[in-house]
């Protein structure tokens, strides 16, 4: 079985799509690459942000839930998103930018052995910018020029993702034994693993924390999707997950990619998602994210869906 190819996307909850859009496009400088709906609950927006095309490994996605309350932080949750920037100078640029825009942030420090700048979005979602030291990124990542952020400092894509669990080894064993992640560092309460050894765009920090489970709300992370190159490989992973005794959704057609969902023994929700066909399946590159796009099975309900959704710039 081939190894997973890194992160695919990560999905969160937001209370307000317009405010969310403003933060991720106007402050972080990401491109909104898809404005669509939650396919399982089409009365809510599903917004995708990323690079020029929303390539696998660059996507931050949000479900809009106007009734969402505050997140009560705890264990058994995905608790922080790392985003890669080119250099230490980039961290300095972002520190100044956050100060100008009133974004809560730390001093430049370290995280998982890297220069780091911690920050939170307007809803308390915890993130950290990481110095990528001008190293190569996946060949399919493409910078988007429609932002005021200088090319030398733009967010590249996803880096280290943090998972906090009550029983450390339950999650580590799944990642190591099932998905063949490599353990980079290992301690009593924290383990760092990589899907591709030496590559931070597939890195996970798993931390142990006792106490009550997190109560999700605005700014909480719903699931992490891991990158699979093809449907054939996804089907093979589905069989292997079943062999290990985990329940899963089976392969689900999300139109923009094929997916599979399952929870580990700590209740962490993982998705496996294919590279393609991608967001250009129903939009030209220059038009990505401008209009409400719906998968074919929802097109006949477009009028009803648009009547429910609040307009979004």
MIVONU-23167 format. One record per residue (C-alpha): x, y, z; residue in three letters. Coordinates in steps of 0.1 Angstrom, whole numbers, padded with zeros to 4 digits, always signed. Last residue first. Layout:
REM residues N
XYZALA ...
END
This chain:
REM residues 313
-0196+0390-0018UNK -0221+0366-0001UNK -0259+0368-0003UNK -0276+0350+0025UNK -0286+0314+0016UNK -0322+0303+0018UNK -0335+0315-0016UNK -0303+0303-0033UNK -0310+0267-0021UNK -0347+0268-0033UNK -0337+0281-0067UNK -0308+0257-0071UNK -0328+0226-0063UNK -0326+0211-0098UNK -0288+0217-0096UNK -0283+0196-0065UNK -0274+0163-0082UNK -0252+0181-0106UNK -0229+0195-0079UNK -0235+0231-0071UNK -0215+0262-0078UNK -0225+0296-0064UNK -0206+0322-0083UNK -0172+0339-0080UNK -0152+0311-0064UNK -0132+0301-0095UNK -0139+0323-0125UNK -0102+0327-0137UNK -0096+0290-0134UNK -0126+0282-0155UNK -0154+0266-0135UNK -0172+0232-0134UNK -0144+0206-0132UNK -0120+0235-0123UNK -0125+0227-0086UNK -0107+0194-0087UNK -0111+0161-0106UNK -0092+0151-0087UNK -0067+0148-0059UNK -0086+0122-0040UNK -0098+0126-0005UNK -0094+0105+0027UNK -0113+0120+0056UNK -0105+0118+0093UNK -0128+0124+0122UNK -0111+0121+0156UNK -0132+0100+0179UNK -0104+0088+0201UNK -0106+0053+0187UNK -0103+0067+0151UNK -0132+0080+0131UNK -0139+0074+0095UNK -0147+0092+0063UNK -0141+0084+0026UNK -0139+0109-0002UNK -0140+0113-0040UNK -0131+0148-0053UNK -0149+0178-0069UNK -0180+0158-0074UNK -0182+0148-0037UNK -0187+0111-0046UNK -0185+0090-0014UNK -0164+0059-0010UNK -0173+0040+0021UNK -0186+0059+0051UNK -0163+0041+0075UNK -0165+0017+0104UNK -0131+0006+0117UNK -0122-0030+0122UNK -0087-0031+0107UNK -0100-0050+0077UNK -0125-0022+0071UNK -0097+0004+0070UNK -0078-0018+0045UNK -0108-0021+0022UNK -0114+0016+0022UNK -0077+0022+0016UNK -0078+0001-0016UNK -0109+0020-0027UNK -0090+0053-0022UNK -0061+0039-0042UNK -0084+0032-0071UNK -0100+0066-0068UNK -0066+0082-0072UNK -0039+0103-0055UNK -0050+0101-0019UNK -0045+0132+0003UNK -0056+0133+0039UNK -0087+0152+0050UNK -0088+0167+0085UNK -0122+0171+0102UNK -0146+0194+0120UNK -0122+0221+0134UNK -0137+0246+0158UNK -0139+0283+0151UNK -0176+0286+0157UNK -0187+0256+0179UNK -0175+0222+0189UNK -0175+0210+0225UNK -0140+0196+0231UNK -0139+0164+0250UNK -0135+0165+0288UNK -0102+0160+0306UNK -0069+0144+0299UNK -0045+0158+0272UNK -0021+0138+0250UNK -0007+0156+0219UNK -0004+0144+0183UNK +0016+0167+0161UNK +0009+0159+0124UNK +0031+0165+0094UNK +0020+0160+0057UNK +0030+0194+0044UNK +0061+0192+0067UNK +0080+0169+0044UNK +0110+0151+0058UNK +0094+0116+0057UNK +0062+0116+0037UNK +0032+0109+0060UNK +0049+0126+0088UNK +0046+0121+0126UNK +0053+0141+0157UNK +0044+0125+0191UNK +0035+0142+0223UNK +0028+0133+0260UNK +0055+0108+0268UNK +0077+0118+0239UNK +0083+0108+0203UNK +0099+0126+0175UNK +0098+0119+0137UNK +0075+0089+0137UNK +0069+0079+0101UNK +0033+0076+0089UNK +0024+0042+0075UNK -0014+0048+0072UNK -0025+0018+0092UNK +0004+0012+0116UNK +0017+0047+0121UNK -0013+0069+0118UNK -0037+0044+0135UNK -0011+0036+0161UNK -0005+0073+0169UNK -0043+0079+0174UNK -0047+0051+0200UNK -0013+0058+0214UNK -0021+0093+0227UNK -0052+0085+0247UNK -0071+0116+0256UNK -0064+0133+0223UNK -0051+0166+0209UNK -0044+0168+0172UNK -0021+0195+0157UNK -0016+0201+0120UNK +0018+0209+0106UNK +0019+0225+0072UNK -0009+0236+0049UNK -0003+0259+0019UNK +0020+0286+0006UNK +0009+0317+0026UNK +0022+0347+0008UNK +0055+0364+0019UNK +0077+0366-0012UNK +0047+0371-0034UNK +0038+0403-0017UNK +0004+0404-0001UNK -0021+0427-0019UNK -0039+0397-0033UNK -0050+0385-0068UNK -0017+0369-0077UNK -0025+0334-0065UNK +0005+0311-0060UNK +0004+0277-0075UNK +0007+0244-0056UNK +0009+0214-0081UNK +0047+0210-0077UNK +0044+0203-0040UNK +0066+0228-0021UNK +0103+0234-0023UNK +0122+0249+0006UNK +0124+0287+0011UNK +0130+0281+0048UNK +0094+0269+0054UNK +0089+0292+0084UNK +0056+0283+0100UNK +0025+0304+0106UNK +0003+0291+0134UNK -0035+0286+0137UNK -0061+0285+0164UNK -0097+0293+0154UNK -0109+0319+0179UNK -0138+0333+0158UNK -0119+0364+0144UNK -0090+0342+0134UNK -0063+0332+0159UNK -0025+0336+0157UNK +0008+0318+0165UNK +0039+0329+0147UNK +0065+0301+0143UNK +0101+0293+0136UNK +0102+0255+0134UNK +0110+0226+0158UNK +0074+0216+0163UNK +0066+0252+0172UNK +0090+0281+0178UNK +0086+0318+0187UNK +0078+0350+0169UNK +0056+0370+0193UNK +0020+0359+0195UNK -0011+0369+0176UNK -0046+0383+0180UNK -0055+0400+0147UNK -0060+0438+0150UNK -0055+0444+0113UNK -0023+0465+0117UNK -0009+0441+0143UNK -0016+0411+0121UNK +0002+0428+0092UNK +0033+0435+0114UNK +0035+0399+0126UNK +0029+0388+0091UNK +0059+0407+0077UNK +0081+0394+0105UNK +0069+0358+0098UNK +0077+0364+0061UNK +0112+0375+0070UNK +0117+0341+0087UNK +0109+0326+0053UNK +0085+0311+0027UNK +0052+0308+0047UNK +0036+0275+0057UNK +0003+0273+0075UNK -0001+0252+0106UNK -0036+0244+0118UNK -0044+0238+0155UNK -0068+0218+0177UNK -0081+0187+0160UNK -0102+0173+0188UNK -0102+0146+0214UNK -0094+0170+0243UNK -0110+0203+0254UNK -0119+0237+0242UNK -0155+0249+0245UNK -0162+0264+0211UNK -0187+0292+0211UNK -0222+0288+0196UNK -0231+0279+0161UNK -0266+0288+0151UNK -0254+0306+0119UNK -0236+0275+0107UNK -0214+0282+0077UNK -0193+0252+0069UNK -0157+0262+0062UNK -0128+0249+0041UNK -0091+0256+0042UNK -0075+0241+0011UNK -0037+0243+0003UNK -0028+0206+0005UNK -0048+0196-0026UNK -0049+0225-0050UNK -0074+0252-0045UNK -0068+0265-0081UNK -0048+0296-0075UNK -0041+0288-0038UNK -0066+0281-0011UNK -0100+0289+0003UNK -0131+0268+0002UNK -0166+0278+0014UNK -0194+0254+0022UNK -0226+0274+0026UNK -0255+0260+0046UNK -0290+0250+0034UNK -0275+0222+0014UNK -0271+0198+0043UNK -0253+0167+0031UNK -0238+0185+0001UNK -0227+0214+0023UNK -0230+0242-0001UNK -0208+0259-0028UNK -0185+0289-0031UNK -0153+0275-0044UNK -0118+0290-0049UNK -0119+0318-0024UNK -0083+0329-0028UNK -0061+0333+0002UNK -0048+0367+0012UNK -0048+0361+0050UNK -0064+0395+0057UNK -0086+0402+0027UNK -0094+0366+0016UNK -0094+0346+0048UNK -0108+0373+0071UNK -0134+0388+0047UNK -0147+0354+0037UNK -0152+0344+0073UNK -0170+0377+0080UNK -0193+0370+0051UNK -0198+0333+0059UNK -0209+0340+0095UNK -0210+0314+0123UNK -0180+0294+0110UNK -0172+0257+0114UNK -0140+0241+0101UNK -0127+0218+0074UNK -0091+0208+0066UNK -0078+0199+0032UNK -0056+0174+0013UNK -0028+0168+0038UNK +0002+0147+0027UNK +0006+0121+0000UNK -0006+0090+0018UNK +0017+0061+0016UNK +0014+0034-0010UNK +0000+0000+0000UNK 
END
